Amino acid sequence: NAGVTQTPKFQVLKTGQSMTLQCAQDMNHEYMSWYRQDPGMGLRLIHYSVGAGITDQGEVPNGYNVSRSTTEDFPLRLLSAAPSQTSVYFCASSYSPSGRSSSYEQYFGPGTRLTVT
Amino acid sequence: AQSVTQLDSQVPVFEEAPVELRCNYSSSVSVYLFWYVQYPNQGLQLLLKYLSGSTLVKGINGFEAEFNKSQTSFHLRKPSVHISDTAEYFCAVGSGGTSYGKLTFGQGTILTVHP
């Protein structure tokens, strides 16, 4: 298993540009989440999904869109990048709490480091 | 709503000394607690978790943590640290129901182990 994969690893954008951060998992996890990590603030939840076709907002959703058309993929879209979105972005996945394999653990990808100038 | 406070932003310690990284949480419902470690330029790796049962939980790399419900704490300890333990450590809280899958993280504690 590759686990949770994220592309790209690094990205530099100009203010106003749009882009999509890719996230994929091959563990058949129902739940997927996007977090951003900023110094001194830990990780904050942007959006999450409990299954294909179902998404919801987290703590800091403004400026980001998500969709989940398959169990495996959960892309994060920046519609019009702003310097405040400079951050490291982590995707995570986990089993449903009702699943027999559930351990309540979230598995994290390696992250995407985004700089907006 | 739930929140996590890691009481120390940086903890310097000498090799082979004991260490405690402190974590307090607040929540109105039953919680699950986690400690994650992040080595430089890497993702997060689970150290240990508390779901239920014994309040003392053991994790990887010789770390352990104790869940204290009355003090709403989940402090991480290691009796003897190594240089390789230098990393940032995050405490996180989760809960069930509609909040399952949404972790709330603390601000992080940078552990630096000196020779």
Interface residues (C-beta under 8 A of the other chain):
Chain A: Y31 S33 Y35 G40 M41 G42 L43 R44 L45 Y48 V50 G58 F90 A92 S94 P97 S103 Y104 E105 Q106 F108 G109 P110 G111
Chain B: V4 Q6 S9 Y32 F34 Y36 Q42 G43 L44 Q45 L46 K49 L51 F90 A92 G94 G96 Y100 G101 K102 L103 T104 F105 G106 Q107 G108
